[in-house]
Amino acid sequence: MTLVNSNYLWVLFIILISTSCSVTKNVTVSKSGLHSLHFIDELIIPENILIDGYEVGGLSAIDYFQNTWYVLSDDRKSPRFYIMELPYSLEGFGNYTVRETRFFKDLDGATFESGKADPEGLRINSKGQILWASEGDARKMISPFIRKASQNGVYIDSVTLPSRYKLDKNGIKGPRNNGVFEAISLNYNSDDLWVATELPLLQDGSPPTSKKGGAPVRISFIDNRTKTFGKEYVYTLDKVARSGPLEVNGITEILSYAQDKLLVLERSYASDYKDGGNDIKIYKVSSNDATDVKHFESLKSATYTALTKTLLLDLSTIRSKTKSGIIDNVEGMAFGPLLENGNPSLILISDNNFNSFGKQVSQVLLFEIK
C-alpha cells in the first residue's frame, strides 16, 4: 500500500473545493491593465428576426455568463431578454445564434402589462440570477426599479430606492423621464452593484447641451446583502458632441473592473445627421478622492469633488473601420471571455429602437483589451 503525505492530501482537497466552487463570470481585468482598446470586428444583427414570435431589437444591455450571452430588449410592450451564442476570436465574429426569448415577470408572477417597465440595464450575478433595471415612465408616474429575477425572469427581490430617486407628482425632484437607471454593473469582485443615472436628477441640475457640459449624474454602490444604496459619487457629463434640433448626452453603461475603478460609456446624440448623429466615448473613471454625496439630496448648491475621468476610446476613431461605416446607438457593454492570446475581450451593442426614429441597426462591436 502506497502512503500519501497528509499535507499533500490537504492541498489537493483545497484545490478541489476551490475548483468546484468557482463560477464562470465576466473576466476580471488586471489593475495594471486596460491601457487601450483595439477594435477587431463588427457584426450587424438583421432586423425582422423573430425568435419565439418576437422581434430581436431594442438591444440595450448585454452580459456574459458561463459561455452564454444574455441580451436585453427594451421593448416596453413585452420586457424580455434573449439567450445568445456569440463566438469570436482575434480574427473576428463567427456564426452567432439567438437561441431563445425569455420574458420578465412582475410581482404577481405574470408577464408585464404593456408600459409598466422600461428595461435598460442587465447583469448576471455569480448565482446566474438576472439583475435588471427599469427606467419606468415619469410622465405616467410609473416608478423606476432595480430587481433580481431567476433565469426564467421570475421576480426574486428588489433594491430599496432612496427618496431622491422616487417620482414626485409636482415634478420638481426625482428622476427625469427616460433618464434614470440606464446603466448597471456588478462590482469587479462581488455581487454588489453599481448603478448610474443617465441624466441628472431634477434636483441636481440640467442636462448637457452642445454649448454646455458638466452636468452632474450620480453613480451609486448598492450592497448586495442589504439591497440598499451606499456610497454615491458625482460624474460630470461632456457637452453634446454636435448640435441639432434634438440633443442629448448621458451615461448608457458602466463596468466595474478594479477597486474603485469603472468604465463609463457616454452616448451623445444629435438629430438630423446622415450618419445617425451618435458620438460614443468610453472613459476610465476613478473614485479616489471623490466625495461621497449619498447624504446630498440636491447637488445644485453643494460642494463636492467629482469622479476623475480619463478618455479610453472615442469611437469616432473607428467609424471608418466598421463594415457599416457608422457608430450607432450604443447602449450595452460587457467583458467577454479571454481571447486566444490571453487578453480580455470587450463587447458593445447598440439599440436600434425598433427603427421607430429612423433607420438604425443592431450593431455589435468587438474589442481586445490591451
DODOLUM-815634 format. One record per atom (N, C-alpha, C): residue in one letter; x, y, z. Coordinates in pm, whole numbers, padded with zeros to 5 digits, always signed. Layout:
<sites>
AXYZ/...
</sites>
This chain:
<sites>
M+00085-00119+00000/M+00000+00000+00000/M+00088+00124+00000/T+00057+00219-00091/T+00135+00342-00101/T+00079+00445-00006/L+00166+00500+00076/L+00123+00604+00169/L+00140+00741+00105/V+00041+00829+00122/V+00044+00963+00065/V+00059+01064+00179/N+00150+01157+00164/N+00173+01259+00264/N+00044+01335+00294/S+00009+01350+00425/S-00117+01415+00463/S-00123+01560+00418/N-00010+01628+00417/N-00007+01767+00371/N-00046+01775+00224/Y+00000+01678+00145/Y-00036+01674+00002/Y-00186+01656-00015/L-00245+01564+00066/L-00389+01542+00057/L-00467+01667+00093/W-00420+01740+00192/W-00488+01864+00233/W-00484+01968+00122/V-00369+01984+00058/V-00356+02079-00052/V-00447+02039-00167/L-00449+01905-00197/L-00534+01857-00305/L-00681+01883-00275/F-00721+01864-00147/F-00859+01890-00106/F-00897+02036-00128/I-00807+02126-00088/I-00832+02269-00104/I-00848+02305-00251/I-00763+02247-00336/I-00771+02275-00480/I-00905+02229-00536/L-00947+02106-00496/L-01073+02052-00547/L-01192+02135-00502/I-01192+02178-00376/I-01301+02261-00326/I-01305+02393-00399/S-01190+02454-00419/S-01184+02583-00487/S-01235+02572-00628/T-01199+02462-00695/T-01240+02444-00834/T-01390+02423-00843/S-01445+02341-00752/S-01589+02311-00758/S-01673+02431-00726/C-01619+02528-00649/C-01697+02645-00609/C-01685+02760-00707/S-01594+02748-00802/S-01572+02860-00893/S-01687+02872-00990/V-01717+02994-01032/V-01824+03021-01126/V-01768+03100-01242/T-01797+03057-01363/T-01751+03131-01479/T-01827+03261-01488/K-01758+03372-01468/K-01822+03503-01472/K-01738+03592-01562/N-01779+03715-01576/N-01707+03809-01659/N-01561+03817-01618/V-01475+03839-01715/V-01332+03845-01691/V-01298+03963-01602/T-01216+03937-01499/T-01167+04046-01416/T-01042+04104-01481/V-01044+04230-01508/V-00932+04295-01575/V-00829+04337-01471/S-00704+04308-01498/S-00597+04342-01405/S-00593+04492-01378/K-00560+04526-01253/K-00549+04667-01216/K-00445+04739-01300/S-00343+04663-01341/S-00237+04725-01422/S-00272+04725-01569/G-00386+04663-01604/G-00424+04654-01744/G-00516+04766-01787/L-00591+04740-01894/L-00686+04835-01951/L-00619+04964-01994/H-00515+04948-02073/H-00445+05065-02125/H-00509+05116-02254/S-00563+05024-02333/S-00623+05065-02460/S-00719+04958-02510/L-00804+04996-02606/L-00897+04905-02670/L-00864+04896-02818/H-00845+04774-02867/H-00816+04752-03009/H-00939+04696-03078/F-00991+04768-03176/F-01110+04724-03249/F-01077+04605-03337/I-01163+04501-03329/I-01142+04380-03409/I-01245+04365-03519/D-01374+04374-03484/D-01475+04340-03585/D-01611+04399-03546/E-01698+04404-03647/E-01836+04449-03631/E-01930+04342-03681/L-02042+04326-03612/L-02150+04235-03653/L-02280+04314-03654/I-02357+04301-03761/I-02490+04362-03769/I-02594+04250-03762/I-02678+04254-03659/I-02788+04158-03649/I-02904+04211-03732/P-02946+04140-03834/P-03050+04192-03923/P-03181+04220-03850/E-03255+04318-03902/E-03386+04348-03846/E-03486+04241-03891/N-03598+04239-03821/N-03709+04148-03853/N-03677+04001-03827/I-03573+03973-03744/I-03552+03837-03698/I-03649+03809-03584/L-03725+03702-03595/L-03822+03666-03492/L-03773+03543-03417/I-03767+03551-03285/I-03735+03437-03200/I-03852+03416-03105/D-03912+03299-03112/D-04032+03269-03033/D-04143+03370-03061/G-04145+03422-03185/G-04251+03512-03227/G-04228+03658-03196/Y-04111+03692-03140/Y-04084+03831-03103/Y-03958+03881-03175/E-03965+04007-03218/E-03855+04066-03293/E-03732+04087-03205/V-03616+04055-03260/V-03490+04081-03192/V-03450+04226-03220/G-03466+04310-03122/G-03435+04452-03138/G-03437+04523-03005/G-03407+04653-03008/G-03403+04731-02885/G-03297+04681-02789/L-03181+04643-02841/L-03079+04576-02761/L-03004+04678-02676/S-03043+04686-02549/S-02996+04793-02461/S-02891+04750-02360/A-02870+04621-02342/A-02770+04574-02247/A-02729+04432-02285/I-02609+04394-02241/I-02556+04261-02272/I-02466+04218-02158/D-02463+04086-02130/D-02372+04033-02030/D-02338+03889-02065/Y-02225+03842-02010/Y-02171+03710-02042/Y-02161+03627-01915/F-02211+03502-01921/F-02208+03414-01805/F-02206+03269-01851/Q-02105+03194-01805/Q-02093+03053-01835/Q-02113+03021-01984/N-02031+03086-02065/N-02026+03062-02210/N-02153+03101-02284/T-02235+03182-02222/T-02361+03225-02283/T-02375+03376-02270/W-02432+03437-02374/W-02459+03581-02372/W-02606+03605-02344/Y-02632+03703-02260/Y-02767+03746-02226/Y-02785+03888-02279/V-02887+03909-02361/V-02906+04038-02428/V-03046+04090-02396/L-03051+04213-02346/L-03176+04274-02302/L-03244+04348-02416/S-03376+04335-02426/S-03456+04417-02516/S-03533+04518-02434/D-03530+04645-02477/D-03600+04749-02401/D-03742+04773-02452/D-03802+04670-02507/D-03940+04680-02555/D-04035+04696-02437/R-04098+04813-02425/R-04189+04838-02312/R-04316+04754-02321/K-04349+04708-02441/K-04470+04628-02457/K-04451+04488-02401/S-04329+04432-02418/S-04301+04295-02371/S-04157+04288-02322/P-04130+04333-02199/P-03993+04330-02146/P-03935+04189-02147/R-03817+04174-02206/R-03762+04041-02227/R-03611+04046-02245/F-03551+03926-02247/F-03410+03914-02281/F-03391+03789-02366/Y-03281+03788-02438/Y-03251+03680-02530/Y-03130+03601-02481/I-03131+03472-02508/I-03016+03386-02483/I-02945+03368-02617/M-02814+03396-02617/M-02745+03409-02745/M-02606+03344-02741/E-02569+03281-02849/E-02433+03234-02870/E-02363+03334-02962/L-02245+03381-02920/L-02176+03485-02993/L-02026+03451-02999/P-01990+03353-03082/P-01850+03313-03089/P-01764+03417-03162/Y-01641+03432-03117/Y-01547+03522-03184/Y-01405+03488-03145/S-01312+03547-03218/S-01169+03528-03194/S-01098+03656-03235/L-00967+03652-03236/L-00889+03766-03282/L-00911+03795-03430/E-00969+03697-03500/E-00999+03714-03643/E-01135+03779-03664/G-01219+03784-03561/G-01350+03845-03574/G-01462+03753-03528/F-01584+03791-03562/F-01701+03715-03520/F-01719+03588-03602/G-01770+03483-03536/G-01813+03363-03605/G-01962+03369-03630/N-02024+03254-03645/N-02168+03248-03668/N-02243+03256-03536/Y-02323+03360-03519/Y-02398+03378-03396/Y-02533+03308-03404/T-02592+03283-03287/T-02724+03223-03279/T-02803+03287-03165/V-02921+03339-03195/V-03013+03382-03090/V-03102+03263-03061/R-03082+03199-02945/R-03145+03070-02918/R-03286+03081-02865/E-03311+03183-02782/E-03435+03178-02703/E-03472+03318-02655/T-03603+03339-02639/T-03656+03461-02577/T-03714+03425-02441/R-03677+03505-02338/R-03734+03485-02204/R-03795+03617-02156/F-03908+03606-02089/F-03984+03726-02051/F-03974+03751-01901/F-03961+03878-01865/F-03962+03916-01725/F-04103+03906-01669/K-04113+03865-01543/K-04242+03855-01474/K-04251+03965-01368/D-04371+04017-01348/D-04395+04119-01247/D-04411+04052-01110/L-04445+04131-01009/L-04454+04080-00872/L-04557+03969-00858/D-04660+03971-00941/D-04766+03871-00932/D-04735+03743-01010/G-04616+03737-01072/G-04577+03618-01146/G-04620+03617-01291/A-04697+03716-01331/A-04743+03726-01471/A-04647+03815-01550/T-04648+03800-01681/T-04568+03889-01765/T-04619+04032-01750/F-04530+04127-01775/F-04563+04267-01753/F-04672+04316-01848/E-04760+04399-01794/E-04853+04471-01879/E-04774+04572-01962/S-04822+04601-02081/S-04754+04695-02169/S-04735+04830-02099/G-04610+04880-02103/G-04580+05011-02050/G-04544+05015-01902/K-04550+04902-01833/K-04523+04901-01689/K-04374+04894-01655/A-04291+04864-01753/A-04147+04859-01730/A-04074+04906-01855/D-03961+04971-01834/D-03874+05013-01944/D-03734+04959-01916/P-03709+04832-01951/P-03581+04769-01917/P-03464+04831-01992/E-03359+04866-01917/E-03243+04930-01979/E-03110+04869-01935/G-03104+04812-01814/G-02979+04755-01764/G-02995+04610-01725/L-02891+04529-01750/L-02896+04386-01717/L-02758+04334-01682/R-02750+04255-01574/R-02628+04184-01537/R-02666+04047-01480/I-02573+03952-01487/I-02591+03818-01434/I-02496+03800-01317/N-02549+03769-01197/N-02461+03755-01082/N-02399+03615-01076/S-02320+03589-00971/S-02245+03463-00963/S-02335+03341-00949/K-02462+03362-00910/K-02557+03252-00899/K-02637+03231-01027/G-02608+03312-01129/G-02683+03302-01253/G-02815+03376-01251/Q-02839+03455-01147/Q-02962+03533-01139/Q-02950+03662-01221/I-03065+03713-01266/I-03070+03830-01352/I-03091+03955-01267/L-02999+04050-01273/L-03019+04181-01214/L-03058+04274-01327/W-03171+04343-01313/W-03213+04430-01422/W-03275+04558-01369/A-03265+04662-01451/A-03312+04794-01411/A-03414+04846-01511/S-03517+04910-01459/S-03620+04974-01542/S-03622+05123-01514/E-03634+05204-01619/E-03644+05349-01602/E-03786+05394-01568/G-03882+05303-01579/G-04020+05342-01554/G-04070+05440-01658/D-04163+05525-01618/D-04218+05628-01707/D-04265+05744-01620/A-04180+05847-01609/A-04212+05960-01520/A-04338+06032-01564/R-04365+06036-01693/R-04485+06106-01743/R-04613+06040-01694/K-04607+05907-01675/K-04724+05833-01629/K-04713+05793-01482/M-04612+05848-01412/M-04588+05819-01270/M-04567+05670-01246/I-04497+05606-01339/I-04455+05466-01322/I-04311+05468-01272/S-04289+05418-01154/S-04160+05432-01086/S-04051+05346-01149/P-03927+05394-01144/P-03812+05311-01183/P-03787+05205-01076/F-03712+05101-01112/F-03678+05000-01012/F-03553+04924-01055/I-03495+04854-00958/I-03384+04761-00981/I-03424+04630-00914/R-03433+04523-00993/R-03484+04396-00941/R-03390+04280-00972/K-03415+04172-00901/K-03346+04045-00925/K-03449+03943-00971/A-03411+03864-01072/A-03503+03764-01127/A-03429+03633-01149/S-03506+03527-01162/S-03449+03396-01194/S-03411+03391-01342/Q-03351+03279-01382/Q-03316+03260-01523/Q-03440+03262-01612/N-03555+03235-01556/N-03679+03238-01633/N-03753+03371-01620/G-03686+03471-01559/G-03746+03604-01549/G-03841+03623-01433/V-03851+03524-01344/V-03944+03533-01231/V-03884+03621-01122/Y-03966+03711-01068/Y-03922+03805-00964/Y-03871+03733-00841/I-03753+03781-00789/I-03698+03729-00664/I-03703+03836-00555/D-03642+03949-00580/D-03649+04061-00486/D-03607+04189-00556/S-03599+04299-00480/S-03568+04428-00541/S-03484+04513-00446/V-03424+04617-00502/V-03341+04711-00427/V-03429+04823-00372/T-03400+04866-00250/T-03472+04978-00191/T-03414+05109-00242/L-03498+05192-00303/L-03452+05318-00361/L-03458+05430-00258/P-03352+05512-00248/P-03361+05633-00165/P-03467+05728-00221/S-03514+05817-00137/S-03623+05907-00175/S-03588+05993-00296/R-03461+06026-00312/R-03422+06116-00422/R-03445+06052-00560/Y-03459+05920-00565/Y-03482+05852-00693/Y-03629+05820-00716/K-03713+05865-00627/K-03856+05837-00640/K-03928+05952-00710/L-04033+05920-00780/L-04107+06019-00858/L-04180+06117-00766/D-04187+06241-00813/D-04253+06349-00740/D-04367+06401-00826/K-04488+06398-00774/K-04605+06438-00854/K-04598+06585-00896/N-04519+06665-00823/N-04504+06806-00859/N-04394+06830-00963/G-04316+06727-00992/G-04215+06738-01097/G-04100+06830-01066/I-04065+06844-00936/I-03954+06933-00901/I-03832+06856-00850/K-03848+06726-00828/K-03735+06643-00786/K-03757+06502-00837/G-03654+06420-00821/G-03663+06282-00868/G-03606+06263-01007/P-03628+06148-01069/P-03569+06117-01199/P-03636+06190-01315/R-03553+06222-01414/R-03607+06273-01540/R-03665+06157-01619/N-03767+06187-01697/N-03824+06082-01781/N-03718+06030-01878/N-03707+05897-01883/N-03613+05831-01974/N-03469+05872-01944/G-03438+05903-01819/G-03303+05949-01786/G-03252+05901-01653/V-03298+05783-01608/V-03256+05738-01474/V-03170+05613-01483/F-03217+05494-01445/F-03129+05377-01434/F-03106+05310-01569/E-03016+05366-01644/E-02980+05313-01776/E-02864+05214-01765/A-02778+05230-01665/A-02652+05156-01659/A-02633+05089-01524/I-02603+04958-01524/I-02569+04887-01401/I-02450+04796-01426/S-02376+04768-01319/S-02261+04677-01327/S-02246+04604-01196/L-02210+04477-01203/L-02165+04409-01083/L-02031+04466-01041/N-02003+04466-00911/N-01871+04504-00866/N-01769+04404-00920/Y-01647+04449-00939/Y-01548+04367-01010/Y-01520+04234-00941/N-01540+04225-00808/N-01507+04101-00737/N-01619+04053-00644/S-01743+04097-00670/S-01854+04056-00584/S-01986+04072-00657/D-02095+04036-00589/D-02228+04054-00645/D-02292+04185-00602/D-02214+04273-00540/D-02261+04409-00516/D-02278+04479-00651/L-02359+04584-00652/L-02392+04652-00778/L-02342+04796-00779/W-02314+04844-00898/W-02300+04987-00927/W-02413+05025-01021/V-02471+05142-01001/V-02577+05189-01090/V-02556+05337-01119/A-02588+05379-01240/A-02571+05519-01280/A-02700+05572-01339/T-02727+05700-01312/T-02837+05767-01380/T-02786+05816-01516/E-02872+05809-01615/E-02833+05855-01748/E-02819+06006-01753/L-02911+06075-01687/L-02914+06222-01685/L-02923+06270-01540/P-02899+06398-01514/P-02910+06448-01377/P-03052+06433-01322/L-03062+06406-01192/L-03192+06414-01126/L-03242+06558-01134/L-03372+06575-01128/L-03431+06709-01142/L-03372+06808-01041/Q-03348+06761-00920/Q-03297+06850-00816/Q-03145+06871-00822/D-03078+06797-00912/D-02932+06806-00918/D-02879+06902-01024/G-02953+06925-01130/G-02904+07013-01235/G-02970+06985-01368/S-02927+07060-01470/S-02984+07049-01605/S-02902+06952-01690/P-02965+06889-01790/P-02892+06802-01881/P-02790+06882-01964/P-02690+06816-02020/P-02593+06886-02104/P-02654+06928-02237/T-02593+07026-02301/T-02630+07069-02435/T-02503+07074-02519/S-02516+07109-02645/S-02398+07122-02731/S-02314+07244-02693/K-02370+07331-02611/K-02297+07451-02569/K-02243+07441-02426/K-02298+07348-02348/K-02258+07341-02208/K-02252+07197-02159/G-02139+07160-02098/G-02123+07030-02036/G-02117+07043-01885/G-02065+06939-01821/G-02050+06942-01676/G-02173+06903-01598/A-02277+06855-01665/A-02400+06815-01594/A-02370+06699-01500/P-02418+06707-01374/P-02384+06604-01275/P-02483+06488-01270/V-02432+06368-01289/V-02513+06248-01268/V-02453+06168-01153/R-02531+06079-01098/R-02488+06002-00982/R-02454+05857-01020/I-02341+05810-00968/I-02304+05669-00978/I-02299+05615-00836/S-02378+05513-00809/S-02400+05466-00672/S-02362+05320-00655/F-02319+05286-00535/F-02285+05149-00497/F-02402+05090-00419/I-02443+04968-00454/I-02555+04902-00388/I-02505+04774-00321/D-02530+04763-00192/D-02488+04647-00114/D-02579+04528-00146/N-02519+04419-00194/N-02597+04302-00233/N-02669+04239-00114/R-02608+04243+00004/R-02666+04178+00122/R-02788+04254+00173/T-02776+04386+00184/T-02886+04466+00239/T-02980+04519+00131/K-02937+04514+00005/K-03016+04564-00109/K-03048+04713-00092/T-02951+04787-00040/T-02967+04931-00020/T-02851+05007-00081/F-02876+05134-00113/F-02774+05221-00168/F-02672+05257-00059/G-02545+05261-00098/G-02439+05302-00008/G-02370+05427-00060/K-02240+05418-00080/K-02166+05534-00128/K-02214+05577-00266/E-02201+05706-00291/E-02257+05765-00412/E-02165+05878-00459/Y-02135+05880-00588/Y-02040+05977-00641/Y-02101+06055-00758/V-02041+06171-00786/V-02086+06255-00897/V-01993+06235-01016/Y-02055+06214-01131/Y-01984+06205-01259/Y-02035+06318-01347/T-01944+06394-01407/T-01986+06507-01490/T-01982+06471-01638/L-02093+06497-01705/L-02108+06463-01847/L-02040+06565-01938/D-01994+06518-02053/D-01943+06607-02157/D-02058+06686-02220/K-02023+06786-02297/K-02121+06853-02381/K-02174+06754-02486/V-02292+06779-02538/V-02339+06704-02655/V-02242+06733-02769/A-02195+06629-02835/A-02085+06643-02932/A-02121+06729-03051/R-02248+06724-03094/R-02293+06802-03211/R-02425+06871-03178/S-02451+06979-03245/S-02577+07050-03223/S-02684+06996-03318/G-02809+07005-03274/G-02920+06960-03357/G-03052+06996-03293/P-03162+06976-03366/P-03295+07005-03309/P-03320+06928-03180/L-03270+06802-03174/L-03277+06722-03052/L-03134+06688-03011/E-03099+06720-02887/E-02964+06696-02835/E-02972+06623-02702/V-02885+06523-02683/V-02879+06454-02556/V-02742+06389-02540/N-02692+06387-02419/N-02573+06309-02386/N-02591+06255-02245/G-02567+06125-02228/G-02581+06066-02096/G-02505+05936-02085/I-02503+05881-01965/I-02440+05751-01941/I-02536+05640-01983/T-02487+05552-02071/T-02571+05439-02110/T-02519+05305-02058/E-02396+05302-02008/E-02346+05178-01949/E-02224+05204-01863/I-02203+05117-01765/I-02085+05121-01679/I-02034+04978-01659/L-01904+04966-01629/L-01844+04837-01597/L-01739+04858-01488/S-01753+04786-01379/S-01652+04787-01273/S-01541+04690-01313/Y-01414+04737-01307/Y-01305+04649-01348/Y-01192+04637-01246/A-01191+04718-01142/A-01092+04712-01036/A-01144+04790-00917/Q-01071+04785-00806/Q-01113+04857-00687/Q-01129+05005-00716/D-01251+05056-00697/D-01283+05198-00715/D-01261+05248-00857/K-01267+05155-00955/K-01246+05195-01094/K-01358+05139-01183/L-01405+05225-01273/L-01514+05189-01363/L-01482+05232-01505/L-01542+05161-01599/L-01555+05212-01735/L-01692+05278-01745/V-01697+05394-01807/V-01824+05464-01826/V-01841+05494-01974/L-01957+05456-02027/L-01988+05479-02167/L-02083+05598-02178/E-02038+05704-02244/E-02124+05821-02271/E-02173+05814-02414/R-02305+05827-02429/R-02366+05827-02563/R-02423+05966-02592/S-02363+06034-02689/S-02411+06165-02732/S-02490+06148-02861/Y-02602+06218-02869/Y-02685+06209-02989/Y-02738+06347-03027/A-02732+06375-03157/A-02795+06495-03213/A-02869+06453-03339/S-02991+06502-03356/S-03073+06462-03470/S-03033+06535-03599/D-03083+06481-03711/D-03065+06538-03844/D-02924+06522-03900/Y-02859+06410-03870/Y-02728+06380-03928/Y-02737+06249-04005/K-02675+06247-04123/K-02684+06131-04210/K-02619+06007-04150/D-02518+06028-04066/D-02450+05912-04005/D-02518+05866-03877/G-02634+05921-03847/G-02709+05882-03728/G-02695+05978-03612/G-02588+06058-03612/G-02573+06160-03509/G-02524+06111-03374/N-02473+05986-03369/N-02424+05931-03243/N-02274+05950-03228/D-02231+05994-03112/D-02090+06005-03078/D-02071+05936-02943/I-01989+05832-02943/I-01974+05745-02827/I-01832+05755-02773/K-01821+05770-02642/K-01691+05771-02577/K-01691+05678-02457/I-01577+05613-02433/I-01559+05529-02315/I-01450+05591-02229/Y-01484+05614-02102/Y-01390+05674-02007/Y-01350+05574-01899/K-01226+05583-01855/K-01184+05518-01731/K-01209+05617-01618/V-01273+05569-01512/V-01316+05657-01404/V-01265+05603-01271/S-01219+05693-01186/S-01169+05657-01053/S-01243+05736-00946/S-01274+05667-00836/S-01341+05735-00724/S-01243+05781-00617/N-01114+05763-00641/N-01015+05812-00547/N-01031+05963-00529/D-01042+06007-00405/D-01056+06149-00368/D-01193+06207-00401/A-01284+06128-00460/A-01417+06180-00491/A-01502+06185-00363/T-01593+06281-00358/T-01680+06299-00242/T-01797+06202-00245/D-01824+06139-00131/D-01943+06056-00117/D-02062+06150-00093/V-02156+06155-00190/V-02267+06251-00183/V-02400+06184-00148/K-02393+06066-00085/K-02517+05993-00058/K-02613+06069+00033/H-02561+06163+00111/H-02648+06241+00200/H-02688+06375+00139/F-02650+06398+00014/F-02685+06523-00054/F-02816+06500-00131/E-02923+06558-00085/E-03050+06544-00156/E-03051+06625-00285/S-02969+06728-00293/S-02955+06808-00415/S-02808+06842-00433/L-02767+06852-00560/L-02628+06887-00591/L-02612+07032-00637/K-02723+07102-00653/K-02717+07235-00715/K-02632+07333-00635/S-02641+07331-00506/S-02564+07426-00425/S-02458+07357-00340/A-02434+07229-00369/A-02341+07151-00288/A-02197+07169-00334/T-02105+07149-00242/T-01962+07150-00272/T-01911+07006-00265/Y-01847+06960-00370/Y-01802+06821-00375/Y-01690+06806-00479/T-01620+06695-00472/T-01520+06658-00573/T-01577+06545-00656/A-01585+06565-00787/A-01643+06464-00876/A-01542+06353-00906/L-01591+06245-00961/L-01506+06136-01009/L-01410+06189-01116/T-01289+06136-01118/T-01196+06171-01224/T-01220+06081-01344/K-01213+06136-01463/K-01239+06059-01586/K-01125+06080-01685/T-01085+05969-01748/T-00978+05971-01846/T-01027+05901-01972/L-01019+05968-02085/L-01070+05909-02209/L-00991+05783-02246/L-01063+05673-02264/L-01002+05548-02309/L-01018+05531-02459/L-01139+05561-02511/L-01163+05546-02656/L-01276+05636-02700/D-01253+05710-02806/D-01356+05784-02878/D-01390+05699-03000/L-01512+05647-03006/L-01547+05553-03113/L-01551+05617-03250/S-01546+05751-03257/S-01538+05815-03389/S-01408+05777-03460/T-01307+05735-03384/T-01179+05697-03443/T-01184+05562-03513/I-01290+05482-03487/I-01301+05353-03555/I-01419+05351-03651/R-01487+05463-03667/R-01605+05466-03754/R-01573+05415-03894/S-01462+05460-03949/S-01425+05422-04086/S-01378+05277-04095/K-01350+05214-03980/K-01303+05075-03980/K-01418+04975-03974/T-01537+05023-03942/T-01652+04932-03937/T-01702+04903-04078/K-01762+04786-04097/K-01814+04749-04228/K-01930+04840-04269/S-02009+04883-04171/S-02124+04967-04200/S-02086+05113-04217/G-01970+05153-04165/G-01925+05292-04174/G-01994+05384-04075/I-02060+05325-03974/I-02132+05407-03875/I-02100+05359-03733/I-02129+05443-03637/I-02137+05404-03497/I-02279+05436-03455/D-02354+05331-03420/D-02496+05354-03392/D-02519+05380-03244/N-02641+05360-03199/N-02688+05399-03066/N-02640+05299-02961/V-02510+05301-02930/V-02451+05203-02840/V-02500+05226-02697/E-02558+05120-02639/E-02611+05130-02502/E-02563+05018-02411/G-02506+04910-02465/G-02463+04798-02383/G-02314+04775-02393/M-02255+04723-02283/M-02110+04699-02278/M-02084+04587-02179/A-01999+04490-02217/A-01971+04378-02128/A-01834+04319-02157/F-01769+04270-02051/F-01649+04191-02069/F-01690+04052-02115/G-01612+03997-02208/G-01636+03862-02255/G-01522+03770-02219/P-01515+03652-02281/P-01409+03556-02249/P-01273+03604-02298/L-01169+03539-02248/L-01034+03570-02293/L-01018+03531-02439/L-00945+03612-02512/L-00909+03579-02650/L-00795+03479-02650/E-00763+03424-02767/E-00664+03317-02773/E-00524+03362-02734/N-00498+03492-02735/N-00367+03541-02690/N-00363+03573-02541/G-00475+03544-02472/G-00480+03566-02328/G-00534+03700-02286/N-00557+03791-02380/N-00611+03922-02346/N-00763+03916-02332/P-00820+03998-02242/P-00966+04003-02229/P-01032+04066-02352/S-01160+04037-02368/S-01238+04097-02477/S-01346+04187-02419/L-01390+04279-02502/L-01498+04371-02465/L-01598+04378-02579/I-01726+04371-02545/I-01834+04377-02644/I-01920+04501-02619/L-01953+04573-02727/L-02051+04681-02723/L-02169+04641-02811/I-02289+04688-02775/I-02407+04656-02854/I-02498+04778-02861/S-02567+04793-02976/S-02648+04913-02996/S-02797+04880-02999/D-02875+04979-02958/D-03021+04971-02956/D-03075+05036-03083/N-03144+04959-03166/N-03196+05014-03291/N-03333+05080-03275/N-03383+05084-03149/N-03513+05148-03121/N-03625+05093-03209/F-03606+04970-03258/F-03702+04907-03349/F-03731+04999-03469/N-03631+05080-03504/N-03639+05172-03619/N-03758+05268-03610/S-03798+05300-03488/S-03911+05392-03472/S-03870+05538-03487/F-03739+05567-03486/F-03691+05704-03503/F-03607+05721-03630/G-03629+05632-03725/G-03548+05634-03846/G-03465+05508-03855/K-03388+05497-03963/K-03309+05376-03989/K-03196+05362-03889/Q-03199+05254-03811/Q-03092+05221-03719/Q-03064+05072-03727/V-02951+05030-03669/V-02913+04889-03676/V-02880+04835-03537/S-02889+04703-03524/S-02842+04634-03404/S-02697+04597-03430/Q-02607+04677-03377/Q-02464+04669-03407/Q-02390+04610-03288/V-02305+04511-03314/V-02221+04451-03210/V-02076+04478-03248/L-02000+04534-03154/L-01860+04569-03177/L-01770+04491-03085/L-01663+04434-03139/L-01570+04350-03064/L-01436+04422-03049/F-01384+04422-02923/F-01256+04485-02894/F-01167+04389-02815/E-01038+04406-02834/E-00938+04341-02750/E-00890+04445-02648/I-00885+04403-02521/I-00835+04492-02416/I-00684+04472-02405/K-00610+04579-02419/K-00463+04571-02411/K-00413+04650-02292/
</sites>
